[in-house]
Amino acid sequence: MSGNVSTRDEVISVGKPLPRISGVEPLDARNIRITWQTGETVTLDLAPALQSRRIYIPLRGDDLLFRQVAVNEYGDGIEWPVEDLEFSAAWLESLPSIEFSNADFRTAMERLGHSLEGMATALQISRRLVADYRKDKPIPRHIAFATRYMLEHQFSKLT
């Protein structure tokens, strides 16, 4: 054989590393708490995903089965002890956390540059509700999702 031949295994990587999960905890109402290997913890709602595919029918109504969720062998997903019931870490990472605090709401308003009136108009809610969400009123999920959407789309237009 002529030329240089490398006997080393070479790893080529492109983009950011795949997310890895270090722990998962089942919660009520088809929510789970994921702990990523980075140390970050998020609470996710799996109910919409469980309703979207027939394969997940066993998880929809069986609380005992749902509570048996575990991190898979490689940390790149979660699974249940029934064949093919799993979610990938990459997909889970793309889901928004269901937690959205009043401080998050205030920060979002600041980043968006909205006044009370501006935020009320953007969310199509009353100015009073915006003021309450800035203080200590629990923020409904639809308001949290809409606020995250505005943040995501405002900054994607700038890049």
URZIRA-V839584 format. One record per residue. N is the residue number from 1. RES is the residue in one letter. PHI is phi in whole degrees, 0 to 359 (none if undefined). NEAR is the number of other ideal C-beta (glycine too) atoms within 12 Angstrom. D_LAST is the distance of its C-alpha to the last C-alpha in Angstrom with 2 decimals. Layout:
# URZIRA-V839584
n=N res=RES phi=PHI near=NEAR d_last=D_LAST
n=N res=RES phi=PHI near=NEAR d_last=D_LAST
This chain:
# URZIRA-V839584
n=1 res=M phi=none near=5 d_last=50.96
n=2 res=S phi=253 near=4 d_last=49.56
n=3 res=G phi=90 near=5 d_last=46.32
n=4 res=N phi=268 near=7 d_last=44.31
n=5 res=V phi=240 near=7 d_last=43.71
n=6 res=S phi=266 near=7 d_last=41.59
n=7 res=T phi=260 near=7 d_last=42.99
n=8 res=R phi=279 near=7 d_last=40.12
n=9 res=D phi=276 near=6 d_last=37.69
n=10 res=E phi=251 near=7 d_last=34.21
n=11 res=V phi=251 near=7 d_last=31.13
n=12 res=I phi=249 near=6 d_last=27.92
n=13 res=S phi=236 near=8 d_last=24.77
n=14 res=V phi=227 near=7 d_last=21.33
n=15 res=G phi=80 near=8 d_last=18.37
n=16 res=K phi=282 near=10 d_last=18.96
n=17 res=P phi=295 near=16 d_last=22.55
n=18 res=L phi=295 near=20 d_last=23.83
n=19 res=P phi=292 near=29 d_last=24.32
n=20 res=R phi=234 near=28 d_last=27.96
n=21 res=I phi=256 near=38 d_last=29.99
n=22 res=S phi=256 near=23 d_last=32.84
n=23 res=G phi=199 near=22 d_last=34.27
n=24 res=V phi=218 near=34 d_last=34.38
n=25 res=E phi=229 near=23 d_last=36.43
n=26 res=P phi=286 near=26 d_last=37.37
n=27 res=L phi=240 near=23 d_last=37.30
n=28 res=D phi=281 near=16 d_last=38.66
n=29 res=A phi=57 near=18 d_last=37.42
n=30 res=R phi=63 near=27 d_last=35.79
n=31 res=N phi=261 near=27 d_last=33.38
n=32 res=I phi=225 near=36 d_last=32.94
n=33 res=R phi=249 near=26 d_last=31.87
n=34 res=I phi=258 near=38 d_last=30.07
n=35 res=T phi=249 near=24 d_last=30.22
n=36 res=W phi=278 near=27 d_last=27.86
n=37 res=Q phi=295 near=20 d_last=29.15
n=38 res=T phi=285 near=17 d_last=26.66
n=39 res=G phi=101 near=12 d_last=28.79
n=40 res=E phi=291 near=18 d_last=26.33
n=41 res=T phi=237 near=20 d_last=28.09
n=42 res=V phi=226 near=29 d_last=26.80
n=43 res=T phi=251 near=27 d_last=28.83
n=44 res=L phi=238 near=36 d_last=28.03
n=45 res=D phi=258 near=26 d_last=29.75
n=46 res=L phi=267 near=34 d_last=30.98
n=47 res=A phi=307 near=22 d_last=33.00
n=48 res=P phi=299 near=19 d_last=30.67
n=49 res=A phi=292 near=25 d_last=30.44
n=50 res=L phi=294 near=28 d_last=34.20
n=51 res=Q phi=279 near=16 d_last=34.82
n=52 res=S phi=274 near=15 d_last=32.68
n=53 res=R phi=227 near=17 d_last=34.81
n=54 res=R phi=297 near=12 d_last=38.58
n=55 res=I phi=300 near=18 d_last=38.64
n=56 res=Y phi=269 near=25 d_last=37.81
n=57 res=I phi=308 near=16 d_last=40.80
n=58 res=P phi=300 near=21 d_last=42.78
n=59 res=L phi=275 near=34 d_last=40.19
n=60 res=R phi=295 near=22 d_last=39.99
n=61 res=G phi=242 near=14 d_last=43.40
n=62 res=D phi=259 near=20 d_last=44.69
n=63 res=D phi=298 near=16 d_last=43.92
n=64 res=L phi=298 near=14 d_last=45.89
n=65 res=L phi=295 near=22 d_last=43.93
n=66 res=F phi=302 near=30 d_last=40.53
n=67 res=R phi=289 near=19 d_last=41.60
n=68 res=Q phi=270 near=20 d_last=42.27
n=69 res=V phi=301 near=35 d_last=38.59
n=70 res=A phi=213 near=25 d_last=38.09
n=71 res=V phi=285 near=28 d_last=35.59
n=72 res=N phi=286 near=22 d_last=36.32
n=73 res=E phi=304 near=12 d_last=37.87
n=74 res=Y phi=260 near=17 d_last=34.73
n=75 res=G phi=76 near=26 d_last=32.55
n=76 res=D phi=257 near=24 d_last=30.05
n=77 res=G phi=177 near=27 d_last=31.06
n=78 res=I phi=240 near=41 d_last=33.55
n=79 res=E phi=210 near=26 d_last=36.71
n=80 res=W phi=238 near=29 d_last=39.92
n=81 res=P phi=283 near=19 d_last=43.42
n=82 res=V phi=233 near=19 d_last=43.44
n=83 res=E phi=307 near=9 d_last=42.42
n=84 res=D phi=71 near=16 d_last=38.86
n=85 res=L phi=265 near=28 d_last=37.74
n=86 res=E phi=202 near=29 d_last=34.58
n=87 res=F phi=225 near=35 d_last=30.83
n=88 res=S phi=281 near=22 d_last=28.56
n=89 res=A phi=296 near=32 d_last=26.71
n=90 res=A phi=298 near=20 d_last=23.46
n=91 res=W phi=291 near=20 d_last=23.94
n=92 res=L phi=299 near=35 d_last=25.05
n=93 res=E phi=297 near=26 d_last=22.05
n=94 res=S phi=280 near=15 d_last=19.84
n=95 res=L phi=282 near=27 d_last=22.04
n=96 res=P phi=283 near=24 d_last=21.34
n=97 res=S phi=294 near=25 d_last=24.01
n=98 res=I phi=279 near=30 d_last=26.56
n=99 res=E phi=274 near=25 d_last=26.82
n=100 res=F phi=210 near=28 d_last=25.07
n=101 res=S phi=272 near=20 d_last=26.86
n=102 res=N phi=296 near=23 d_last=27.39
n=103 res=A phi=295 near=16 d_last=25.63
n=104 res=D phi=299 near=23 d_last=22.53
n=105 res=F phi=296 near=37 d_last=22.86
n=106 res=R phi=298 near=24 d_last=23.27
n=107 res=T phi=297 near=17 d_last=20.24
n=108 res=A phi=298 near=34 d_last=18.13
n=109 res=M phi=300 near=30 d_last=19.67
n=110 res=E phi=295 near=17 d_last=18.91
n=111 res=R phi=295 near=19 d_last=15.19
n=112 res=L phi=281 near=28 d_last=15.07
n=113 res=G phi=74 near=14 d_last=17.34
n=114 res=H phi=264 near=26 d_last=19.99
n=115 res=S phi=278 near=16 d_last=23.70
n=116 res=L phi=303 near=23 d_last=26.31
n=117 res=E phi=294 near=16 d_last=26.62
n=118 res=G phi=296 near=18 d_last=22.91
n=119 res=M phi=291 near=33 d_last=22.59
n=120 res=A phi=299 near=22 d_last=25.89
n=121 res=T phi=294 near=16 d_last=24.81
n=122 res=A phi=297 near=25 d_last=21.52
n=123 res=L phi=268 near=30 d_last=23.56
n=124 res=Q phi=57 near=14 d_last=26.65
n=125 res=I phi=228 near=25 d_last=28.91
n=126 res=S phi=284 near=17 d_last=31.19
n=127 res=R phi=300 near=20 d_last=30.38
n=128 res=R phi=299 near=15 d_last=33.12
n=129 res=L phi=297 near=21 d_last=31.41
n=130 res=V phi=300 near=32 d_last=28.18
n=131 res=A phi=298 near=21 d_last=30.44
n=132 res=D phi=293 near=22 d_last=32.25
n=133 res=Y phi=294 near=33 d_last=29.15
n=134 res=R phi=293 near=28 d_last=28.13
n=135 res=K phi=271 near=17 d_last=31.62
n=136 res=D phi=215 near=13 d_last=33.17
n=137 res=K phi=289 near=18 d_last=33.37
n=138 res=P phi=303 near=17 d_last=32.27
n=139 res=I phi=265 near=31 d_last=29.02
n=140 res=P phi=297 near=18 d_last=29.52
n=141 res=R phi=301 near=22 d_last=27.34
n=142 res=H phi=294 near=16 d_last=26.17
n=143 res=I phi=288 near=31 d_last=24.91
n=144 res=A phi=298 near=27 d_last=23.20
n=145 res=F phi=296 near=22 d_last=21.51
n=146 res=A phi=296 near=26 d_last=20.49
n=147 res=T phi=295 near=36 d_last=19.09
n=148 res=R phi=299 near=28 d_last=17.06
n=149 res=Y phi=300 near=20 d_last=15.82
n=150 res=M phi=298 near=27 d_last=14.75
n=151 res=L phi=298 near=28 d_last=12.91
n=152 res=E phi=299 near=19 d_last=11.12
n=153 res=H phi=280 near=15 d_last=10.22
n=154 res=Q phi=294 near=19 d_last=9.44
n=155 res=F phi=281 near=15 d_last=6.67
n=156 res=S phi=287 near=10 d_last=5.44
n=157 res=K phi=287 near=10 d_last=5.63
n=158 res=L phi=278 near=10 d_last=3.82
n=159 res=T phi=264 near=7 d_last=0.00
